[in-house]
């Protein structure tokens, strides 16, 4: 039962992204953005747009290493 | 008044149809048409079920902001995954995925066995097409309901107002599909990696836009901001390709073995 569940979770993870850095980076980013106080929408927008290329660069850098 | 509602619904729905059709088109071109059309048809069926069951109450029962947030996050994840692979291929750190050669090989093997070509359903393609069409379809339904409801007057009943808005949205959908069918042939000639790179940019762009809307961000220039986001991600990706190319040259220099280069295959 457990191995089957783990296999399913692994397949889901591979299907979703296949890269722990991108997955954790994007999820953490959205958690942070959701937690920001109401009324900070412009800051949320800037953070969202700027953070994604940074996450991508970090993932590429990791691949390179 | 009827013309005003028709035009407003046509223009507003047209933008949503373009967004949905873009994703359906790229899934069809880069994965396969079967997965793309199955996803789109399943989304249309879900939408019909929701509209049939909830009717005008759809506007109150569907948490569109939450849906945008979830779909936005998923699109960003898919987009960054595709973008990363395309950037690695452009920079020479990963071998180019020659799908045409693979396709020809598979066709030859099928012909040798006396079988015909058969497009397999790819869960990734079906899911991508499904959630995009569902989200955009819901937005079109919201447009029709809100525009139609606001146009109810003593001279134009609810049926008349909603019918006019539906007609405008339907015309926009038809026009977008027709233009898309004309564009499909030239797009097929774009090299595979370029297409996948552009898909990565588009998925990340749409994901950022919808994710932001889900968070309550009011983007400047409304839907036109998608172009600004796409240009920004394109610029960032170009800079990343240049940086990685330089790294690849350094690694190719004496002292570095080919084993240092990442070379995993796959889509």
Interface residues (C-beta under 8 A of the other chain):
Chain A: X15 X16 X17 X18 X19 X22 X23 X26 X27 X30 X33 X34 X38 X41 X42 X44 X45 X48 X49 X52 X53 X55 X56 X57 X59 X60 X63 X64
Chain B: X69 X73 X74 X76 X77 X78 X80 X81 X83 X84 X87 X88 X93 X123 X124 X204 X208 X211 X212 X215 X216 X217 X218 X219 X229 X232 X233 X236 X237 X240 X244 X247 X262
